[in-house]
Amino acid sequence: MFAKSVIALSALAGAAYAATNETVTVSALQVTSIVDDDGVGAGANTYTFYTGDGSTAAGWPALDDWVSFEDMFTANQELMTSGCGQYDVADDTTSEIDEIRSAINEVALATYVDHRFILAIIMQESTGCVRVPTSSYSVPNPGLMQDHDGSHSCNSDGTVQDPCPDSEIEGMISEGTAGTESGDGLANCINEAGVSTVEAYYRAARIYNSGSVASSGDLGVGAGTPCYASDVANRLTGWTTAERTCTLD
């Protein structure tokens, strides 16, 4: 559906998507251009239950095992068009899905976060439903990425926006990736991971979900959703609808 593309960082230099302007500061993890066919292809719609610290030595996927953004987005589009039913709101339209894709790439360029990682978190948090309700624990978690007390949502305080404006979609993805005034986004979670290899993404997923990694380093231990990091790793290698076999939740 989408043509292959390469977008240079300079194309969106100065774009103001971030509330806090977080960027990935670990040079080895900075992604400074967008390449849609940047992986091994479509991967496999299977689930592997990963345990341990997120390292390849512990059996977690290497970066070379990740699928391409093109294939990953295509594989998840069907879920986006049907994923809002669980929330009893209208499903995403084609134009809303197109805007999700566009906003992911724009925010990825502004923050140096791999666009596949952003997409994986969106699918984990909301199945890509632009009208996902705001969840609330210690603080409200609104939007596509259920971010930390953000201000962008198309389903807030009982008000559902249909269609969901482009500005709200962009804002939801920015707040989840570049952070909010009171909470970190994916960029800072990667910075806080403490490593410069692919393990950083799995540790960052755990930090995004629960606020920290257990002192043991085990990504299945602690608050939040114990299977979260394993789920994200599987999304990055092609999992969409196959049976989820993680038993930690």
KAZI-V296182 format. One record per residue. BURIAL is I if it has 9 or more other C-alpha atoms within 8 Angstrom, else O. Layout:
BEGIN
BURIAL, BURIAL
END
This chain:
BEGIN
O, O, O, O, O, O, O, I, I, O, O, I, O, O, O, O, I, I, I, O, I, I, I, I, O, O, O, O, I, I, I, O, I, I, I, I, I, O, I, I, O, I, I, O, I, I, I, O, O, I, I, I, I, I, I, I, O, I, O, I, I, O, O, O, I, I, I, I, I, I, I, I, I, I, I, I, I, O, I, I, I, I, I, I, I, O, O, O, I, O, I, I, O, O, O, I, I, O, I, I, I, O, I, I, I, I, I, I, I, I, I, I, I, I, I, I, I, I, I, I, I, I, I, I, I, I, I, I, I, I, I, I, I, I, O, O, O, O, O, I, I, I, I, I, I, I, I, I, I, I, O, I, I, I, I, I, O, O, O, O, I, O, O, I, O, O, O, I, I, I, I, I, I, I, I, I, I, I, I, I, O, O, I, I, I, I, I, I, I, I, I, O, I, O, O, I, O, I, I, I, I, I, I, I, I, I, I, I, I, I, O, O, I, I, O, O, O, I, I, I, O, I, O, O, O, I, I, I, I, I, I, I, I, I, I, I, I, I, I, I, O, O, O, O, O, I, O, O, O
END
